[in-house]
Amino acid sequence: MSLPSAHDVALAAERRTAARLLLAHPLVTSTGPHSDAFPLIRRHADWLAQRFQQVFGYRLLVEASYARLFKAGLGPGSGHRLERPSTGTPFSPRTYAYLALALSVLVTAPEQLLLSQLVADLRAAAVDAGIEIADTGRQAERRTLAAALRQLVDWGVLVETEGRVAAVAEERAGEALLTVDREIARVVVAGPLAQSRDGADLVRRAADPGFGGPRTYVRRRLVETPVVHLDDLTDAEREWLRMRQRREALAFSELLGLEAEIRAEGIALVDTDDELTDLHLPGTGTVAQAALLLVERLVDRLRPEDPGHPAVGGRLVIGVPVPGGLLPDLLDELIEEYGRRSNWQRGHLEDRGGFLAAVLDLLVRMRLMAPAGPVRAEGQGLPEGYEQTVADGRSVTDVAQARGQGRTDGGWILLAAAARYATTVAVRPRTDPSPADDVSEESPR
């Protein structure tokens, strides 16, 4: 077998760079923050469109000034939320409402308009849609509206020709002249709005992989989430993954430069360059530090003694229930031990309930913990008519009660992937009697 030429290696590297960029940033413009790589997307547009469609069922639209990868959803609780850049605060439902109302106005707006006119048109659109919005004269409401408009500027839907959209948040609302890109406004929304009855139906329909079935959904789940536990999948999806996991690992490595870590409990795709994630653990900040410390202590206390794989007679353990009251107790311990000497944010230390909620939110998004309740393997969140079982009745890995016996909704489950963040002690034999030679070190697992 001949080795690939330098041209082939360079071509594959260009395509991989473009594909990775689109996965991380599904809307790339010729004048935006990733404009330097936009020519790569244009150059390989046909190949990228074909590969995204074949592998993930995603549609790619590449125009002269922008590229839009239309991703699909993964079902309830699996979205990638928007946040305010200055604070990291997640968008509230009202912020999303303002965002949707603004887009409904901008798809038919003139090329330029004043900020005050946009706000007036937005309020009129809310009335037409039967949506009740609070008085935009209130400070909190003005900031919420400003956050939605700022997101449209970041996407390139709006250009601040004169002034800033942040003026709407000022006590005496200032004015701004805005330039509208109607093309980009029309391609922002990727979900099947016309067919959906309501928001919940939209989420379900967006997660439907269509003709690709289990193959397409599993690939989407692998690339869009930090880890896929086996009970995150239906019987048909688990069986497809079991038959294909090694080939899929090679394909993801070639296409996106991702390395697969395959365990009895599930699979994670690891990005050694740390570019394809919006979540970081370990990470900076009070919440990330506390989350890492908390998950380490949970693993230390709750690690099961006899996990294994059913194929070799073992007991599959995907998660273990967290005893009631343990989470706040552990957080109190961490605050006393680390909080003050590590300069954790005072607001978190004073509001321990809110602090714990923020920590759990991060761990849930990292797929290290989950609220107790039904999972996808039990039919949770599936679109209507979706294939759940293996067609010929073949036996598949049994994941029943793999998150613990007798769990009740309202509690918490520590998931198997959390063990990767536990610390262990590695003992090395002493080769030199010198006292400077330490015999142990603490290392991440």
Salt bridges, closest charged atoms under 4 A:
ASP8 OD1 - HIS7 ND1 3.69
GLU14 OE2 - ARG43 NH1 3.08
GLU14 OE1 - HIS44 NE2 2.72
GLU83 OE2 - ARG81 NE 3.23
GLU83 OE2 - ARG365 NH1 3.61
GLU141 OE2 - ARG94 NH1 3.44
ASP154 OD1 - ARG150 NH2 3.23
GLU160 OE1 - ARG150 NH1 3.43
GLU170 OE2 - ARG164 NH2 3.64
ASP201 OD1 - ARG197 NH2 3.62
ASP201 OD1 - ARG204 NH2 3.77
ASP201 OD2 - ARG205 NE 2.83
GLU224 OE1 - LYS71 NZ 3.17
ASP231 OD2 - ARG403 NE 2.67
ASP232 OD2 - HIS229 ND1 3.85
ASP232 OD1 - ARG403 NH2 3.23
ASP235 OD1 - ARG238 NH2 2.47
GLU237 OE2 - ARG376 NH2 2.80
GLU239 OE2 - ARG242 NH2 3.07
GLU239 OE2 - ARG394 NH1 3.45
GLU248 OE1 - ARG219 NE 2.86
GLU248 OE2 - ARG244 NH2 3.13
GLU261 OE2 - ARG263 NE 3.30
GLU261 OE2 - ARG420 NE 2.81
ASP271 OD1 - ARG20 NH2 3.02
ASP273 OD2 - ARG20 NH2 3.94
ASP274 OD2 - HIS280 ND1 3.36
GLU275 OE1 - ARG20 NH2 2.81
ASP278 OD2 - HIS80 ND1 3.52
ASP306 OD1 - ARG315 NH2 2.71
ASP332 OD1 - ARG352 NH1 2.95
GLU333 OE1 - ARG297 NH1 3.27
GLU333 OE2 - ARG301 NH2 3.48
GLU336 OE2 - ARG340 NH1 3.62
GLU336 OE2 - ARG352 NH2 3.59
GLU337 OE1 - ARG297 NH2 2.61
GLU350 OE2 - ARG346 NE 2.72
ASP361 OD2 - ARG81 NH1 2.85
ASP361 OD2 - ARG365 NH1 3.99
GLU378 OE1 - ARG407 NH2 3.38
ASP392 OD1 - ARG394 NE 2.86
